Amino acid sequence: MTLDQSTIRQLAEHLENAELNRQPVTKITDDHPEMDWEDAYAIQYEIRRRKEERGGRTAGLKMGLTSQAKMRQMGVSEPVYGFLTDAGSYGDGAEIDTAAFIHPRIEAEVAVMTKSELAGPGCNIGQVLQAVDFVTGAVEIIDSRYENFRFDLKSVIADNTSAAGFVGGSVMRGVDAVDLPTLGVVMEKNGEVVETGAGAAVLGHPATSVAMLANMLAARSEVIPAGTFIMTGGITAAVAVDKGDTINVRFQDLGKVSFRMV
């Protein structure tokens, strides 16, 4: 680490205030170019601590940069991870207040719920598939706290990987009932198809994303507990949404997820 604890706390407050006040800021590496990956996650964890201290609940974990193209673009060899909050949890059919965000975008994803603990290092797809209770379709709402969605990787990790909310599906199936790599997804915005994709867009197999998460957490001596909800990463590109937009995402074998921005 290169930043002291006082600076980490200050930057966490700065980024969380940007979120709470819906006021975008410049990327934090502009003022702290020396910060490293450990600093970035330390800031993220401090934001998480602040939320939980105020009574918020961590509702799950999420992975980002889970396509090979995005990792090459950002010059990294593994995805990034963040956390989900109960305040950002929405059900299928929800009406979501656009004013709660700065510049929201959405991604279609496969989510899983674990029934047993997963731990790295060395976690693999087979262990993940045995540990998954069910899979479901979901849509993540991302909302970078940085101006014009302009950031570098360390800044976005500190900003909790742009996590802002998620809409969970109502259809849940066991992993044996779904072919995750070939699972097709169609995203419609206001009745028009805007994105399509398949589960293989997530590191070839969404379970690979979960295994990588377990192995990354092992570096912090952490595990994925039983009963953890995990967003495995974007199958589709991020699509901007605004007030009045109606979203319908259809998942092969997993039903649909729909909501409206109001």
C-alpha positions as CSV (number, residue, x, y, z in Angstrom):
1,M,0.0,0.0,0.0
2,T,1.1,3.5,-0.7
3,L,-1.7,5.5,1.0
4,D,-2.0,6.0,4.7
5,Q,-5.2,5.1,6.5
6,S,-6.3,8.7,6.9
7,T,-6.1,9.2,3.1
8,I,-8.0,6.0,2.5
9,R,-10.8,7.1,4.8
10,Q,-10.9,10.5,3.2
11,L,-11.1,9.1,-0.3
12,A,-13.9,6.6,0.7
13,E,-15.9,9.5,2.1
14,H,-15.3,11.5,-1.0
15,L,-16.5,8.7,-3.3
16,E,-19.5,7.8,-1.1
17,N,-20.6,11.4,-0.9
18,A,-20.5,11.6,-4.7
19,E,-22.8,8.6,-4.7
20,L,-25.2,9.9,-2.1
21,N,-25.3,13.4,-3.5
22,R,-25.5,12.3,-7.1
23,Q,-22.5,14.6,-7.8
24,P,-19.8,13.2,-10.2
25,V,-16.2,13.8,-9.4
26,T,-12.9,13.4,-11.2
27,K,-11.0,10.1,-11.0
28,I,-9.1,9.9,-7.7
29,T,-5.8,8.8,-9.4
30,D,-5.5,12.4,-10.8
31,D,-4.6,13.5,-7.2
32,H,-3.1,10.2,-6.1
33,P,-1.2,8.7,-9.1
34,E,0.9,6.7,-6.7
35,M,-2.0,4.6,-5.4
36,D,-1.8,0.8,-6.0
37,W,-4.3,-2.1,-6.3
38,E,-4.2,-2.7,-2.5
39,D,-5.1,1.0,-1.9
40,A,-8.0,0.7,-4.4
41,Y,-9.6,-2.2,-2.7
42,A,-8.9,-0.7,0.8
43,I,-10.9,2.3,-0.3
44,Q,-13.7,0.1,-1.5
45,Y,-13.8,-1.9,1.7
46,E,-13.9,1.4,3.7
47,I,-17.0,2.4,1.7
48,R,-18.5,-0.9,2.5
49,R,-17.7,-0.5,6.2
50,R,-19.2,3.0,6.2
51,K,-22.5,1.7,4.8
52,E,-22.7,-1.2,7.2
53,E,-21.9,1.1,10.1
54,R,-25.0,3.1,9.2
55,G,-27.2,0.0,9.2
56,G,-26.9,-0.9,5.5
57,R,-26.5,-4.6,4.6
58,T,-24.3,-6.2,2.0
59,A,-26.6,-8.1,-0.3
60,G,-24.0,-9.9,-2.3
61,L,-20.8,-9.7,-4.4
62,K,-20.2,-8.8,-8.0
63,M,-17.6,-9.3,-10.7
64,G,-16.6,-6.8,-13.3
65,L,-14.4,-6.8,-16.4
66,T,-15.3,-10.4,-17.1
67,S,-14.9,-10.4,-20.8
68,Q,-11.4,-11.1,-22.3
69,A,-11.9,-8.0,-24.6
70,K,-12.5,-5.7,-21.6
71,M,-9.5,-7.2,-19.7
72,R,-7.2,-6.6,-22.7
73,Q,-8.6,-3.1,-23.1
74,M,-7.8,-2.3,-19.5
75,G,-4.4,-4.1,-19.5
76,V,-5.3,-6.6,-16.7
77,S,-5.2,-10.4,-16.5
78,E,-8.1,-10.9,-14.1
79,P,-11.5,-9.3,-13.4
80,V,-12.3,-6.9,-10.6
81,Y,-14.9,-7.4,-7.8
82,G,-17.1,-5.3,-5.6
83,F,-20.2,-5.6,-3.4
84,L,-23.9,-5.2,-3.7
85,T,-26.1,-3.4,-1.1
86,D,-29.7,-4.0,0.1
87,A,-30.5,-0.4,-0.8
88,G,-29.8,-1.2,-4.4
89,S,-31.9,-4.4,-4.6
90,Y,-35.0,-4.3,-6.8
91,G,-37.5,-7.0,-7.7
92,D,-38.7,-8.0,-11.2
93,G,-41.3,-5.5,-12.3
94,A,-39.9,-2.6,-10.2
95,E,-40.3,1.0,-10.9
96,I,-36.8,2.5,-10.3
97,D,-36.2,6.2,-9.5
98,T,-33.9,7.6,-12.1
99,A,-33.0,10.5,-9.8
100,A,-31.3,8.0,-7.5
101,F,-28.4,7.8,-10.0
102,I,-26.0,10.1,-11.8
103,H,-25.8,8.4,-15.3
104,P,-27.1,4.9,-15.0
105,R,-26.4,2.0,-17.4
106,I,-27.5,-1.6,-17.3
107,E,-26.0,-5.0,-18.1
108,A,-27.7,-8.4,-18.3
109,E,-26.0,-11.0,-16.2
110,V,-26.4,-14.5,-14.8
111,A,-26.4,-14.5,-11.0
112,V,-25.9,-17.4,-8.6
113,M,-26.6,-18.2,-5.0
114,T,-24.2,-20.4,-3.1
115,K,-25.3,-23.2,-0.8
116,S,-21.8,-24.0,0.6
117,E,-18.6,-22.2,1.1
118,L,-16.1,-21.6,-1.7
119,A,-12.5,-20.9,-0.9
120,G,-9.3,-20.4,-2.9
121,P,-6.6,-20.5,-3.9
122,G,-7.2,-23.3,-6.5
123,C,-11.0,-23.0,-6.7
124,N,-12.2,-24.3,-10.0
125,I,-15.4,-24.6,-12.0
126,G,-16.3,-28.0,-10.7
127,Q,-16.2,-26.8,-7.1
128,V,-18.3,-23.8,-8.0
129,L,-21.0,-25.9,-9.7
130,Q,-21.2,-28.2,-6.7
131,A,-21.5,-25.2,-4.4
132,V,-24.2,-23.3,-6.3
133,D,-27.8,-23.6,-5.0
134,F,-29.5,-22.0,-8.0
135,V,-28.9,-19.6,-10.9
136,T,-31.1,-16.8,-12.0
137,G,-31.2,-14.0,-14.5
138,A,-30.5,-10.5,-13.3
139,V,-29.8,-7.0,-14.5
140,E,-27.1,-4.9,-12.9
141,I,-27.4,-1.1,-12.7
142,I,-24.0,0.5,-12.9
143,D,-23.4,4.2,-12.2
144,S,-19.8,5.4,-12.1
145,R,-19.3,8.3,-9.7
146,Y,-16.8,9.7,-12.1
147,E,-17.5,12.4,-14.6
148,N,-18.6,11.1,-18.0
149,F,-17.8,7.5,-16.9
150,R,-14.1,8.4,-17.3
151,F,-11.8,6.4,-15.0
152,D,-8.9,4.1,-14.8
153,L,-8.9,0.7,-13.2
154,K,-7.7,1.6,-9.8
155,S,-10.2,4.5,-9.6
156,V,-13.1,2.2,-10.6
157,I,-12.1,-0.5,-8.1
158,A,-12.1,2.1,-5.3
159,D,-15.5,3.2,-6.6
160,N,-16.9,-0.3,-5.9
161,T,-16.7,-1.1,-9.6
162,S,-19.5,1.3,-10.4
163,A,-22.0,-0.8,-8.5
164,A,-25.3,1.0,-8.0
165,G,-28.1,-1.6,-8.0
166,F,-29.5,-4.8,-9.4
167,V,-32.8,-6.3,-10.4
168,G,-33.2,-10.0,-9.6
169,G,-35.2,-12.4,-11.6
170,S,-38.0,-14.5,-10.3
171,V,-37.1,-17.8,-12.0
172,M,-34.5,-19.9,-10.2
173,R,-33.0,-23.2,-11.6
174,G,-30.4,-25.6,-10.5
175,V,-27.1,-25.6,-12.5
176,D,-27.9,-29.0,-14.0
177,A,-31.1,-27.5,-15.6
178,V,-29.2,-24.7,-17.5
179,D,-26.4,-24.8,-20.0
180,L,-24.7,-21.7,-18.7
181,P,-22.2,-21.0,-21.6
182,T,-24.9,-21.2,-24.3
183,L,-27.6,-19.5,-22.3
184,G,-29.0,-16.8,-24.6
185,V,-30.0,-13.3,-23.5
186,V,-32.0,-10.6,-25.4
187,M,-32.3,-7.1,-23.9
188,E,-35.1,-4.8,-25.1
189,K,-35.4,-1.1,-24.3
190,N,-38.8,0.4,-25.0
191,G,-39.7,-2.6,-27.1
192,E,-36.6,-2.6,-29.3
193,V,-33.8,-5.1,-29.1
194,V,-30.6,-3.3,-28.1
195,E,-28.3,-6.1,-27.0
196,T,-28.0,-9.9,-27.3
197,G,-25.5,-12.3,-25.9
198,A,-24.8,-15.7,-24.3
199,G,-23.3,-16.9,-21.0
200,A,-20.0,-17.7,-22.6
201,A,-19.3,-13.9,-22.8
202,V,-18.4,-14.2,-19.1
203,L,-14.9,-15.8,-19.2
204,G,-16.2,-18.6,-21.3
205,H,-18.5,-19.8,-18.5
206,P,-20.1,-17.8,-15.7
207,A,-18.8,-20.4,-13.1
208,T,-15.3,-19.4,-14.1
209,S,-16.1,-15.9,-12.8
210,V,-17.2,-17.3,-9.4
211,A,-14.1,-19.4,-9.2
212,M,-11.9,-16.4,-9.9
213,L,-13.7,-14.4,-7.3
214,A,-13.0,-17.1,-4.7
215,N,-9.3,-17.1,-5.7
216,M,-9.0,-13.3,-5.6
217,L,-10.6,-13.2,-2.1
218,A,-8.2,-15.8,-0.9
219,A,-5.4,-13.2,-1.3
220,R,-7.2,-11.3,1.5
221,S,-7.7,-14.5,3.5
222,E,-11.5,-14.3,2.8
223,V,-13.9,-16.9,1.5
224,I,-17.3,-16.8,-0.3
225,P,-19.7,-17.9,2.5
226,A,-22.7,-20.2,1.9
227,G,-25.8,-18.1,1.0
228,T,-23.9,-15.5,-1.0
229,F,-25.6,-13.9,-4.0
230,I,-23.1,-13.3,-6.8
231,M,-23.5,-11.3,-10.0
232,T,-21.1,-13.1,-12.4
233,G,-20.5,-10.2,-14.9
234,G,-22.0,-8.6,-17.9
235,I,-23.2,-10.8,-20.8
236,T,-24.2,-7.7,-22.7
237,A,-22.6,-4.3,-23.2
238,A,-23.7,-1.6,-20.9
239,V,-26.8,0.3,-22.1
240,A,-27.7,3.8,-20.9
241,V,-31.1,4.3,-19.4
242,D,-33.2,7.3,-18.6
243,K,-36.5,8.4,-17.1
244,G,-39.4,6.7,-18.9
245,D,-37.4,3.8,-20.3
246,T,-39.0,0.3,-20.0
247,I,-36.5,-2.6,-19.9
248,N,-37.3,-6.2,-20.6
249,V,-34.5,-8.8,-20.6
250,R,-35.3,-12.4,-21.7
251,F,-33.0,-15.2,-20.5
252,Q,-33.1,-18.6,-22.1
253,D,-34.5,-21.1,-19.5
254,L,-34.6,-18.3,-16.8
255,G,-37.6,-16.3,-17.8
256,K,-37.4,-12.5,-18.0
257,V,-36.4,-9.5,-15.9
258,S,-38.4,-6.3,-16.4
259,F,-38.5,-2.9,-14.9
260,R,-39.2,0.8,-15.6
261,M,-37.2,3.9,-14.9
262,V,-39.4,6.6,-13.5
